[in-house]
Amino acid sequence: MAGRHGDGLWTLPDPDSTPELIDAFRETRRRAGRDGDGEIVFQAQVAWAESDEQALEHVRKWKGAQPEDHYTEDWHEPRKMYEHGEDETSDEELAQGVIASSNAEEIQERLREIERLGATVVVVQSSSPEPERAIQVLGRDVLPGLRGAHV
């Protein structure tokens, strides 16, 4: 549907599934006679904090959104979804799916990894415990190092 009718594709970056999804989107565009490759927008969840532990702790609330069965089965109770996410998703798995760090260079490198998956735009969703401070740090220490990248 996105390839036939949309201007782009917005998804979460996953090294295992995203390249195949992008290929399918672009192939569908070509078959539909659409010009160009379209925009590929990735949403990256970033949590900056004074320590890596603080950053990861602040994104724990998103564990409830991790299990695949929350997208394929009939779930309606947020508390149960969160509890199921806690049971199904380890902190290590969560840390792989988000960028939670106190280190600006690490955040920068993880954003570059996302770009290399094929993004034309990366949307940074801040889940930082101190949002205003995080914006200052990202603006001063992360974004300048990405100038010239497609991020």
Phi and psi in radians as a Rosetta constraint file:
Dihedral C 1 N 2 CA 2 C 2 CIRCULARHARMONIC -1.089 0.35
Dihedral N 2 CA 2 C 2 N 3 CIRCULARHARMONIC -0.691 0.35
Dihedral C 2 N 3 CA 3 C 3 CIRCULARHARMONIC -1.184 0.35
Dihedral N 3 CA 3 C 3 N 4 CIRCULARHARMONIC -0.655 0.35
Dihedral C 3 N 4 CA 4 C 4 CIRCULARHARMONIC -1.339 0.35
Dihedral N 4 CA 4 C 4 N 5 CIRCULARHARMONIC -0.654 0.35
Dihedral C 4 N 5 CA 5 C 5 CIRCULARHARMONIC -2.094 0.35
Dihedral N 5 CA 5 C 5 N 6 CIRCULARHARMONIC -0.346 0.35
Dihedral C 5 N 6 CA 6 C 6 CIRCULARHARMONIC -1.642 0.35
Dihedral N 6 CA 6 C 6 N 7 CIRCULARHARMONIC 2.900 0.35
Dihedral C 6 N 7 CA 7 C 7 CIRCULARHARMONIC -1.568 0.35
Dihedral N 7 CA 7 C 7 N 8 CIRCULARHARMONIC -0.221 0.35
Dihedral C 7 N 8 CA 8 C 8 CIRCULARHARMONIC -2.969 0.35
Dihedral N 8 CA 8 C 8 N 9 CIRCULARHARMONIC -3.061 0.35
Dihedral C 8 N 9 CA 9 C 9 CIRCULARHARMONIC -2.241 0.35
Dihedral N 9 CA 9 C 9 N 10 CIRCULARHARMONIC 2.229 0.35
Dihedral C 9 N 10 CA 10 C 10 CIRCULARHARMONIC -2.005 0.35
Dihedral N 10 CA 10 C 10 N 11 CIRCULARHARMONIC 2.127 0.35
Dihedral C 10 N 11 CA 11 C 11 CIRCULARHARMONIC -2.669 0.35
Dihedral N 11 CA 11 C 11 N 12 CIRCULARHARMONIC 3.036 0.35
Dihedral C 11 N 12 CA 12 C 12 CIRCULARHARMONIC -1.567 0.35
Dihedral N 12 CA 12 C 12 N 13 CIRCULARHARMONIC 2.421 0.35
Dihedral C 12 N 13 CA 13 C 13 CIRCULARHARMONIC -1.338 0.35
Dihedral N 13 CA 13 C 13 N 14 CIRCULARHARMONIC 2.167 0.35
Dihedral C 13 N 14 CA 14 C 14 CIRCULARHARMONIC -2.403 0.35
Dihedral N 14 CA 14 C 14 N 15 CIRCULARHARMONIC 2.006 0.35
Dihedral C 14 N 15 CA 15 C 15 CIRCULARHARMONIC -1.006 0.35
Dihedral N 15 CA 15 C 15 N 16 CIRCULARHARMONIC -0.437 0.35
Dihedral C 15 N 16 CA 16 C 16 CIRCULARHARMONIC -1.406 0.35
Dihedral N 16 CA 16 C 16 N 17 CIRCULARHARMONIC -0.663 0.35
Dihedral C 16 N 17 CA 17 C 17 CIRCULARHARMONIC -1.979 0.35
Dihedral N 17 CA 17 C 17 N 18 CIRCULARHARMONIC -0.432 0.35
Dihedral C 17 N 18 CA 18 C 18 CIRCULARHARMONIC -1.109 0.35
Dihedral N 18 CA 18 C 18 N 19 CIRCULARHARMONIC -0.778 0.35
Dihedral C 18 N 19 CA 19 C 19 CIRCULARHARMONIC -0.997 0.35
Dihedral N 19 CA 19 C 19 N 20 CIRCULARHARMONIC -0.712 0.35
Dihedral C 19 N 20 CA 20 C 20 CIRCULARHARMONIC -1.153 0.35
Dihedral N 20 CA 20 C 20 N 21 CIRCULARHARMONIC -0.682 0.35
Dihedral C 20 N 21 CA 21 C 21 CIRCULARHARMONIC -1.113 0.35
Dihedral N 21 CA 21 C 21 N 22 CIRCULARHARMONIC -0.768 0.35
Dihedral C 21 N 22 CA 22 C 22 CIRCULARHARMONIC -1.103 0.35
Dihedral N 22 CA 22 C 22 N 23 CIRCULARHARMONIC -0.779 0.35
Dihedral C 22 N 23 CA 23 C 23 CIRCULARHARMONIC -1.023 0.35
Dihedral N 23 CA 23 C 23 N 24 CIRCULARHARMONIC -0.769 0.35
Dihedral C 23 N 24 CA 24 C 24 CIRCULARHARMONIC -1.121 0.35
Dihedral N 24 CA 24 C 24 N 25 CIRCULARHARMONIC -0.742 0.35
Dihedral C 24 N 25 CA 25 C 25 CIRCULARHARMONIC -1.032 0.35
Dihedral N 25 CA 25 C 25 N 26 CIRCULARHARMONIC -0.861 0.35
Dihedral C 25 N 26 CA 26 C 26 CIRCULARHARMONIC -1.201 0.35
Dihedral N 26 CA 26 C 26 N 27 CIRCULARHARMONIC -0.674 0.35
Dihedral C 26 N 27 CA 27 C 27 CIRCULARHARMONIC -1.101 0.35
Dihedral N 27 CA 27 C 27 N 28 CIRCULARHARMONIC -0.726 0.35
Dihedral C 27 N 28 CA 28 C 28 CIRCULARHARMONIC -1.105 0.35
Dihedral N 28 CA 28 C 28 N 29 CIRCULARHARMONIC -0.687 0.35
Dihedral C 28 N 29 CA 29 C 29 CIRCULARHARMONIC -1.042 0.35
Dihedral N 29 CA 29 C 29 N 30 CIRCULARHARMONIC -0.811 0.35
Dihedral C 29 N 30 CA 30 C 30 CIRCULARHARMONIC -1.084 0.35
Dihedral N 30 CA 30 C 30 N 31 CIRCULARHARMONIC -0.820 0.35
Dihedral C 30 N 31 CA 31 C 31 CIRCULARHARMONIC -1.087 0.35
Dihedral N 31 CA 31 C 31 N 32 CIRCULARHARMONIC -0.541 0.35
Dihedral C 31 N 32 CA 32 C 32 CIRCULARHARMONIC -1.462 0.35
Dihedral N 32 CA 32 C 32 N 33 CIRCULARHARMONIC -0.013 0.35
Dihedral C 32 N 33 CA 33 C 33 CIRCULARHARMONIC 1.324 0.35
Dihedral N 33 CA 33 C 33 N 34 CIRCULARHARMONIC 0.382 0.35
Dihedral C 33 N 34 CA 34 C 34 CIRCULARHARMONIC -1.429 0.35
Dihedral N 34 CA 34 C 34 N 35 CIRCULARHARMONIC 2.487 0.35
Dihedral C 34 N 35 CA 35 C 35 CIRCULARHARMONIC -1.373 0.35
Dihedral N 35 CA 35 C 35 N 36 CIRCULARHARMONIC 2.541 0.35
Dihedral C 35 N 36 CA 36 C 36 CIRCULARHARMONIC 1.231 0.35
Dihedral N 36 CA 36 C 36 N 37 CIRCULARHARMONIC 3.099 0.35
Dihedral C 36 N 37 CA 37 C 37 CIRCULARHARMONIC -1.589 0.35
Dihedral N 37 CA 37 C 37 N 38 CIRCULARHARMONIC -0.221 0.35
Dihedral C 37 N 38 CA 38 C 38 CIRCULARHARMONIC 1.370 0.35
Dihedral N 38 CA 38 C 38 N 39 CIRCULARHARMONIC 2.853 0.35
Dihedral C 38 N 39 CA 39 C 39 CIRCULARHARMONIC -1.352 0.35
Dihedral N 39 CA 39 C 39 N 40 CIRCULARHARMONIC 2.454 0.35
Dihedral C 39 N 40 CA 40 C 40 CIRCULARHARMONIC -2.033 0.35
Dihedral N 40 CA 40 C 40 N 41 CIRCULARHARMONIC 1.865 0.35
Dihedral C 40 N 41 CA 41 C 41 CIRCULARHARMONIC -1.867 0.35
Dihedral N 41 CA 41 C 41 N 42 CIRCULARHARMONIC 2.150 0.35
Dihedral C 41 N 42 CA 42 C 42 CIRCULARHARMONIC -1.906 0.35
Dihedral N 42 CA 42 C 42 N 43 CIRCULARHARMONIC 2.463 0.35
Dihedral C 42 N 43 CA 43 C 43 CIRCULARHARMONIC -1.782 0.35
Dihedral N 43 CA 43 C 43 N 44 CIRCULARHARMONIC 2.121 0.35
Dihedral C 43 N 44 CA 44 C 44 CIRCULARHARMONIC -1.979 0.35
Dihedral N 44 CA 44 C 44 N 45 CIRCULARHARMONIC 2.163 0.35
Dihedral C 44 N 45 CA 45 C 45 CIRCULARHARMONIC -1.544 0.35
Dihedral N 45 CA 45 C 45 N 46 CIRCULARHARMONIC 2.079 0.35
Dihedral C 45 N 46 CA 46 C 46 CIRCULARHARMONIC -2.107 0.35
Dihedral N 46 CA 46 C 46 N 47 CIRCULARHARMONIC 2.285 0.35
Dihedral C 46 N 47 CA 47 C 47 CIRCULARHARMONIC -2.216 0.35
Dihedral N 47 CA 47 C 47 N 48 CIRCULARHARMONIC 1.951 0.35
Dihedral C 47 N 48 CA 48 C 48 CIRCULARHARMONIC -1.774 0.35
Dihedral N 48 CA 48 C 48 N 49 CIRCULARHARMONIC 2.445 0.35
Dihedral C 48 N 49 CA 49 C 49 CIRCULARHARMONIC -2.653 0.35
Dihedral N 49 CA 49 C 49 N 50 CIRCULARHARMONIC 3.041 0.35
Dihedral C 49 N 50 CA 50 C 50 CIRCULARHARMONIC -1.106 0.35
Dihedral N 50 CA 50 C 50 N 51 CIRCULARHARMONIC -0.449 0.35
Dihedral C 50 N 51 CA 51 C 51 CIRCULARHARMONIC -2.373 0.35
Dihedral N 51 CA 51 C 51 N 52 CIRCULARHARMONIC 2.714 0.35
Dihedral C 51 N 52 CA 52 C 52 CIRCULARHARMONIC -1.063 0.35
Dihedral N 52 CA 52 C 52 N 53 CIRCULARHARMONIC -0.662 0.35
Dihedral C 52 N 53 CA 53 C 53 CIRCULARHARMONIC -1.096 0.35
Dihedral N 53 CA 53 C 53 N 54 CIRCULARHARMONIC -0.754 0.35
Dihedral C 53 N 54 CA 54 C 54 CIRCULARHARMONIC -1.096 0.35
Dihedral N 54 CA 54 C 54 N 55 CIRCULARHARMONIC -0.738 0.35
Dihedral C 54 N 55 CA 55 C 55 CIRCULARHARMONIC -1.095 0.35
Dihedral N 55 CA 55 C 55 N 56 CIRCULARHARMONIC -0.817 0.35
Dihedral C 55 N 56 CA 56 C 56 CIRCULARHARMONIC -1.163 0.35
Dihedral N 56 CA 56 C 56 N 57 CIRCULARHARMONIC -0.696 0.35
Dihedral C 56 N 57 CA 57 C 57 CIRCULARHARMONIC -1.046 0.35
Dihedral N 57 CA 57 C 57 N 58 CIRCULARHARMONIC -0.616 0.35
Dihedral C 57 N 58 CA 58 C 58 CIRCULARHARMONIC -1.292 0.35
Dihedral N 58 CA 58 C 58 N 59 CIRCULARHARMONIC -0.334 0.35
Dihedral C 58 N 59 CA 59 C 59 CIRCULARHARMONIC -1.694 0.35
Dihedral N 59 CA 59 C 59 N 60 CIRCULARHARMONIC -0.049 0.35
Dihedral C 59 N 60 CA 60 C 60 CIRCULARHARMONIC -0.959 0.35
Dihedral N 60 CA 60 C 60 N 61 CIRCULARHARMONIC -0.538 0.35
Dihedral C 60 N 61 CA 61 C 61 CIRCULARHARMONIC -1.059 0.35
Dihedral N 61 CA 61 C 61 N 62 CIRCULARHARMONIC -0.291 0.35
Dihedral C 61 N 62 CA 62 C 62 CIRCULARHARMONIC -1.545 0.35
Dihedral N 62 CA 62 C 62 N 63 CIRCULARHARMONIC 0.035 0.35
Dihedral C 62 N 63 CA 63 C 63 CIRCULARHARMONIC -1.042 0.35
Dihedral N 63 CA 63 C 63 N 64 CIRCULARHARMONIC -0.577 0.35
Dihedral C 63 N 64 CA 64 C 64 CIRCULARHARMONIC -1.116 0.35
Dihedral N 64 CA 64 C 64 N 65 CIRCULARHARMONIC -0.304 0.35
Dihedral C 64 N 65 CA 65 C 65 CIRCULARHARMONIC -1.656 0.35
Dihedral N 65 CA 65 C 65 N 66 CIRCULARHARMONIC 0.007 0.35
Dihedral C 65 N 66 CA 66 C 66 CIRCULARHARMONIC -1.466 0.35
Dihedral N 66 CA 66 C 66 N 67 CIRCULARHARMONIC -0.776 0.35
Dihedral C 66 N 67 CA 67 C 67 CIRCULARHARMONIC -1.082 0.35
Dihedral N 67 CA 67 C 67 N 68 CIRCULARHARMONIC 2.315 0.35
Dihedral C 67 N 68 CA 68 C 68 CIRCULARHARMONIC -1.059 0.35
Dihedral N 68 CA 68 C 68 N 69 CIRCULARHARMONIC -0.566 0.35
Dihedral C 68 N 69 CA 69 C 69 CIRCULARHARMONIC -1.187 0.35
Dihedral N 69 CA 69 C 69 N 70 CIRCULARHARMONIC -0.225 0.35
Dihedral C 69 N 70 CA 70 C 70 CIRCULARHARMONIC -1.217 0.35
Dihedral N 70 CA 70 C 70 N 71 CIRCULARHARMONIC -0.302 0.35
Dihedral C 70 N 71 CA 71 C 71 CIRCULARHARMONIC -1.801 0.35
Dihedral N 71 CA 71 C 71 N 72 CIRCULARHARMONIC -0.137 0.35
Dihedral C 71 N 72 CA 72 C 72 CIRCULARHARMONIC -2.088 0.35
Dihedral N 72 CA 72 C 72 N 73 CIRCULARHARMONIC -0.225 0.35
Dihedral C 72 N 73 CA 73 C 73 CIRCULARHARMONIC -2.064 0.35
Dihedral N 73 CA 73 C 73 N 74 CIRCULARHARMONIC 2.988 0.35
Dihedral C 73 N 74 CA 74 C 74 CIRCULARHARMONIC -1.554 0.35
Dihedral N 74 CA 74 C 74 N 75 CIRCULARHARMONIC 1.578 0.35
Dihedral C 74 N 75 CA 75 C 75 CIRCULARHARMONIC -1.881 0.35
Dihedral N 75 CA 75 C 75 N 76 CIRCULARHARMONIC 2.321 0.35
Dihedral C 75 N 76 CA 76 C 76 CIRCULARHARMONIC -2.366 0.35
Dihedral N 76 CA 76 C 76 N 77 CIRCULARHARMONIC -0.032 0.35
Dihedral C 76 N 77 CA 77 C 77 CIRCULARHARMONIC -2.000 0.35
Dihedral N 77 CA 77 C 77 N 78 CIRCULARHARMONIC 1.832 0.35
Dihedral C 77 N 78 CA 78 C 78 CIRCULARHARMONIC -0.923 0.35
Dihedral N 78 CA 78 C 78 N 79 CIRCULARHARMONIC -0.725 0.35
Dihedral C 78 N 79 CA 79 C 79 CIRCULARHARMONIC -1.063 0.35
Dihedral N 79 CA 79 C 79 N 80 CIRCULARHARMONIC -0.784 0.35
Dihedral C 79 N 80 CA 80 C 80 CIRCULARHARMONIC -1.166 0.35
Dihedral N 80 CA 80 C 80 N 81 CIRCULARHARMONIC -0.635 0.35
Dihedral C 80 N 81 CA 81 C 81 CIRCULARHARMONIC -1.097 0.35
Dihedral N 81 CA 81 C 81 N 82 CIRCULARHARMONIC -0.797 0.35
Dihedral C 81 N 82 CA 82 C 82 CIRCULARHARMONIC -1.073 0.35
Dihedral N 82 CA 82 C 82 N 83 CIRCULARHARMONIC -0.809 0.35
Dihedral C 82 N 83 CA 83 C 83 CIRCULARHARMONIC -1.074 0.35
Dihedral N 83 CA 83 C 83 N 84 CIRCULARHARMONIC -0.718 0.35
Dihedral C 83 N 84 CA 84 C 84 CIRCULARHARMONIC -1.107 0.35
Dihedral N 84 CA 84 C 84 N 85 CIRCULARHARMONIC -0.728 0.35
Dihedral C 84 N 85 CA 85 C 85 CIRCULARHARMONIC -1.074 0.35
Dihedral N 85 CA 85 C 85 N 86 CIRCULARHARMONIC -0.705 0.35
Dihedral C 85 N 86 CA 86 C 86 CIRCULARHARMONIC -1.073 0.35
Dihedral N 86 CA 86 C 86 N 87 CIRCULARHARMONIC -0.728 0.35
Dihedral C 86 N 87 CA 87 C 87 CIRCULARHARMONIC -1.227 0.35
Dihedral N 87 CA 87 C 87 N 88 CIRCULARHARMONIC -0.645 0.35
Dihedral C 87 N 88 CA 88 C 88 CIRCULARHARMONIC -1.583 0.35
Dihedral N 88 CA 88 C 88 N 89 CIRCULARHARMONIC -0.373 0.35
Dihedral C 88 N 89 CA 89 C 89 CIRCULARHARMONIC -2.087 0.35
Dihedral N 89 CA 89 C 89 N 90 CIRCULARHARMONIC 2.068 0.35
Dihedral C 89 N 90 CA 90 C 90 CIRCULARHARMONIC -1.351 0.35
Dihedral N 90 CA 90 C 90 N 91 CIRCULARHARMONIC 2.850 0.35
Dihedral C 90 N 91 CA 91 C 91 CIRCULARHARMONIC -1.081 0.35
Dihedral N 91 CA 91 C 91 N 92 CIRCULARHARMONIC -0.610 0.35
Dihedral C 91 N 92 CA 92 C 92 CIRCULARHARMONIC -1.122 0.35
Dihedral N 92 CA 92 C 92 N 93 CIRCULARHARMONIC -0.755 0.35
Dihedral C 92 N 93 CA 93 C 93 CIRCULARHARMONIC -1.122 0.35
Dihedral N 93 CA 93 C 93 N 94 CIRCULARHARMONIC -0.740 0.35
Dihedral C 93 N 94 CA 94 C 94 CIRCULARHARMONIC -1.059 0.35
Dihedral N 94 CA 94 C 94 N 95 CIRCULARHARMONIC -0.775 0.35
Dihedral C 94 N 95 CA 95 C 95 CIRCULARHARMONIC -1.089 0.35
Dihedral N 95 CA 95 C 95 N 96 CIRCULARHARMONIC -0.495 0.35
Dihedral C 95 N 96 CA 96 C 96 CIRCULARHARMONIC -1.268 0.35
Dihedral N 96 CA 96 C 96 N 97 CIRCULARHARMONIC -0.519 0.35
Dihedral C 96 N 97 CA 97 C 97 CIRCULARHARMONIC -1.595 0.35
Dihedral N 97 CA 97 C 97 N 98 CIRCULARHARMONIC -0.151 0.35
Dihedral C 97 N 98 CA 98 C 98 CIRCULARHARMONIC -2.237 0.35
Dihedral N 98 CA 98 C 98 N 99 CIRCULARHARMONIC 2.944 0.35
Dihedral C 98 N 99 CA 99 C 99 CIRCULARHARMONIC -1.939 0.35
Dihedral N 99 CA 99 C 99 N 100 CIRCULARHARMONIC 1.712 0.35
Dihedral C 99 N 100 CA 100 C 100 CIRCULARHARMONIC -2.114 0.35
Dihedral N 100 CA 100 C 100 N 101 CIRCULARHARMONIC 1.900 0.35
Dihedral C 100 N 101 CA 101 C 101 CIRCULARHARMONIC -2.782 0.35
Dihedral N 101 CA 101 C 101 N 102 CIRCULARHARMONIC 2.766 0.35
Dihedral C 101 N 102 CA 102 C 102 CIRCULARHARMONIC -1.741 0.35
Dihedral N 102 CA 102 C 102 N 103 CIRCULARHARMONIC -0.059 0.35
Dihedral C 102 N 103 CA 103 C 103 CIRCULARHARMONIC -1.813 0.35
Dihedral N 103 CA 103 C 103 N 104 CIRCULARHARMONIC 1.993 0.35
Dihedral C 103 N 104 CA 104 C 104 CIRCULARHARMONIC -1.062 0.35
Dihedral N 104 CA 104 C 104 N 105 CIRCULARHARMONIC -0.669 0.35
Dihedral C 104 N 105 CA 105 C 105 CIRCULARHARMONIC -1.147 0.35
Dihedral N 105 CA 105 C 105 N 106 CIRCULARHARMONIC -0.651 0.35
Dihedral C 105 N 106 CA 106 C 106 CIRCULARHARMONIC -1.149 0.35
Dihedral N 106 CA 106 C 106 N 107 CIRCULARHARMONIC -0.744 0.35
Dihedral C 106 N 107 CA 107 C 107 CIRCULARHARMONIC -1.059 0.35
Dihedral N 107 CA 107 C 107 N 108 CIRCULARHARMONIC -0.775 0.35
Dihedral C 107 N 108 CA 108 C 108 CIRCULARHARMONIC -1.025 0.35
Dihedral N 108 CA 108 C 108 N 109 CIRCULARHARMONIC -0.819 0.35
Dihedral C 108 N 109 CA 109 C 109 CIRCULARHARMONIC -1.143 0.35
Dihedral N 109 CA 109 C 109 N 110 CIRCULARHARMONIC -0.712 0.35
Dihedral C 109 N 110 CA 110 C 110 CIRCULARHARMONIC -1.117 0.35
Dihedral N 110 CA 110 C 110 N 111 CIRCULARHARMONIC -0.651 0.35
Dihedral C 110 N 111 CA 111 C 111 CIRCULARHARMONIC -1.166 0.35
Dihedral N 111 CA 111 C 111 N 112 CIRCULARHARMONIC -0.633 0.35
Dihedral C 111 N 112 CA 112 C 112 CIRCULARHARMONIC -1.134 0.35
Dihedral N 112 CA 112 C 112 N 113 CIRCULARHARMONIC -0.688 0.35
Dihedral C 112 N 113 CA 113 C 113 CIRCULARHARMONIC -1.043 0.35
Dihedral N 113 CA 113 C 113 N 114 CIRCULARHARMONIC -0.722 0.35
Dihedral C 113 N 114 CA 114 C 114 CIRCULARHARMONIC -1.114 0.35
Dihedral N 114 CA 114 C 114 N 115 CIRCULARHARMONIC -0.776 0.35
Dihedral C 114 N 115 CA 115 C 115 CIRCULARHARMONIC -1.034 0.35
Dihedral N 115 CA 115 C 115 N 116 CIRCULARHARMONIC -0.725 0.35
Dihedral C 115 N 116 CA 116 C 116 CIRCULARHARMONIC -1.134 0.35
Dihedral N 116 CA 116 C 116 N 117 CIRCULARHARMONIC -0.298 0.35
Dihedral C 116 N 117 CA 117 C 117 CIRCULARHARMONIC -1.288 0.35
Dihedral N 117 CA 117 C 117 N 118 CIRCULARHARMONIC -0.156 0.35
Dihedral C 117 N 118 CA 118 C 118 CIRCULARHARMONIC 2.112 0.35
Dihedral N 118 CA 118 C 118 N 119 CIRCULARHARMONIC 0.221 0.35
Dihedral C 118 N 119 CA 119 C 119 CIRCULARHARMONIC -1.229 0.35
Dihedral N 119 CA 119 C 119 N 120 CIRCULARHARMONIC 2.461 0.35
Dihedral C 119 N 120 CA 120 C 120 CIRCULARHARMONIC -1.741 0.35
Dihedral N 120 CA 120 C 120 N 121 CIRCULARHARMONIC -0.358 0.35
Dihedral C 120 N 121 CA 121 C 121 CIRCULARHARMONIC -2.484 0.35
Dihedral N 121 CA 121 C 121 N 122 CIRCULARHARMONIC 2.377 0.35
Dihedral C 121 N 122 CA 122 C 122 CIRCULARHARMONIC -2.066 0.35
Dihedral N 122 CA 122 C 122 N 123 CIRCULARHARMONIC 2.106 0.35
Dihedral C 122 N 123 CA 123 C 123 CIRCULARHARMONIC -1.656 0.35
Dihedral N 123 CA 123 C 123 N 124 CIRCULARHARMONIC 2.150 0.35
Dihedral C 123 N 124 CA 124 C 124 CIRCULARHARMONIC -1.670 0.35
Dihedral N 124 CA 124 C 124 N 125 CIRCULARHARMONIC 2.042 0.35
Dihedral C 124 N 125 CA 125 C 125 CIRCULARHARMONIC -1.728 0.35
Dihedral N 125 CA 125 C 125 N 126 CIRCULARHARMONIC 1.969 0.35
Dihedral C 125 N 126 CA 126 C 126 CIRCULARHARMONIC -1.433 0.35
Dihedral N 126 CA 126 C 126 N 127 CIRCULARHARMONIC 2.231 0.35
Dihedral C 126 N 127 CA 127 C 127 CIRCULARHARMONIC -2.119 0.35
Dihedral N 127 CA 127 C 127 N 128 CIRCULARHARMONIC 0.594 0.35
Dihedral C 127 N 128 CA 128 C 128 CIRCULARHARMONIC -1.385 0.35
Dihedral N 128 CA 128 C 128 N 129 CIRCULARHARMONIC 2.547 0.35
Dihedral C 128 N 129 CA 129 C 129 CIRCULARHARMONIC -1.161 0.35
Dihedral N 129 CA 129 C 129 N 130 CIRCULARHARMONIC -0.487 0.35
Dihedral C 129 N 130 CA 130 C 130 CIRCULARHARMONIC -2.122 0.35
Dihedral N 130 CA 130 C 130 N 131 CIRCULARHARMONIC 1.460 0.35
Dihedral C 130 N 131 CA 131 C 131 CIRCULARHARMONIC -0.991 0.35
Dihedral N 131 CA 131 C 131 N 132 CIRCULARHARMONIC -0.751 0.35
Dihedral C 131 N 132 CA 132 C 132 CIRCULARHARMONIC -1.153 0.35
Dihedral N 132 CA 132 C 132 N 133 CIRCULARHARMONIC -0.729 0.35
Dihedral C 132 N 133 CA 133 C 133 CIRCULARHARMONIC -1.135 0.35
Dihedral N 133 CA 133 C 133 N 134 CIRCULARHARMONIC -0.697 0.35
Dihedral C 133 N 134 CA 134 C 134 CIRCULARHARMONIC -1.084 0.35
Dihedral N 134 CA 134 C 134 N 135 CIRCULARHARMONIC -0.734 0.35
Dihedral C 134 N 135 CA 135 C 135 CIRCULARHARMONIC -1.067 0.35
Dihedral N 135 CA 135 C 135 N 136 CIRCULARHARMONIC -0.723 0.35
Dihedral C 135 N 136 CA 136 C 136 CIRCULARHARMONIC -1.073 0.35
Dihedral N 136 CA 136 C 136 N 137 CIRCULARHARMONIC -0.835 0.35
Dihedral C 136 N 137 CA 137 C 137 CIRCULARHARMONIC -1.147 0.35
Dihedral N 137 CA 137 C 137 N 138 CIRCULARHARMONIC -0.812 0.35
Dihedral C 137 N 138 CA 138 C 138 CIRCULARHARMONIC -1.098 0.35
Dihedral N 138 CA 138 C 138 N 139 CIRCULARHARMONIC -0.737 0.35
Dihedral C 138 N 139 CA 139 C 139 CIRCULARHARMONIC -1.143 0.35
Dihedral N 139 CA 139 C 139 N 140 CIRCULARHARMONIC -0.625 0.35
Dihedral C 139 N 140 CA 140 C 140 CIRCULARHARMONIC -1.497 0.35
Dihedral N 140 CA 140 C 140 N 141 CIRCULARHARMONIC -0.721 0.35
Dihedral C 140 N 141 CA 141 C 141 CIRCULARHARMONIC -1.941 0.35
Dihedral N 141 CA 141 C 141 N 142 CIRCULARHARMONIC -0.313 0.35
Dihedral C 141 N 142 CA 142 C 142 CIRCULARHARMONIC -1.860 0.35
Dihedral N 142 CA 142 C 142 N 143 CIRCULARHARMONIC -0.994 0.35
Dihedral C 142 N 143 CA 143 C 143 CIRCULARHARMONIC -1.061 0.35
Dihedral N 143 CA 143 C 143 N 144 CIRCULARHARMONIC -0.716 0.35
Dihedral C 143 N 144 CA 144 C 144 CIRCULARHARMONIC -1.003 0.35
Dihedral N 144 CA 144 C 144 N 145 CIRCULARHARMONIC -0.598 0.35
Dihedral C 144 N 145 CA 145 C 145 CIRCULARHARMONIC -1.274 0.35
Dihedral N 145 CA 145 C 145 N 146 CIRCULARHARMONIC -0.198 0.35
Dihedral C 145 N 146 CA 146 C 146 CIRCULARHARMONIC -1.750 0.35
Dihedral N 146 CA 146 C 146 N 147 CIRCULARHARMONIC -0.023 0.35
Dihedral C 146 N 147 CA 147 C 147 CIRCULARHARMONIC -0.992 0.35
Dihedral N 147 CA 147 C 147 N 148 CIRCULARHARMONIC 2.359 0.35
Dihedral C 147 N 148 CA 148 C 148 CIRCULARHARMONIC 1.588 0.35
Dihedral N 148 CA 148 C 148 N 149 CIRCULARHARMONIC -0.291 0.35
Dihedral C 148 N 149 CA 149 C 149 CIRCULARHARMONIC -1.429 0.35
Dihedral N 149 CA 149 C 149 N 150 CIRCULARHARMONIC 2.978 0.35
Dihedral C 149 N 150 CA 150 C 150 CIRCULARHARMONIC -1.478 0.35
Dihedral N 150 CA 150 C 150 N 151 CIRCULARHARMONIC 0.015 0.35
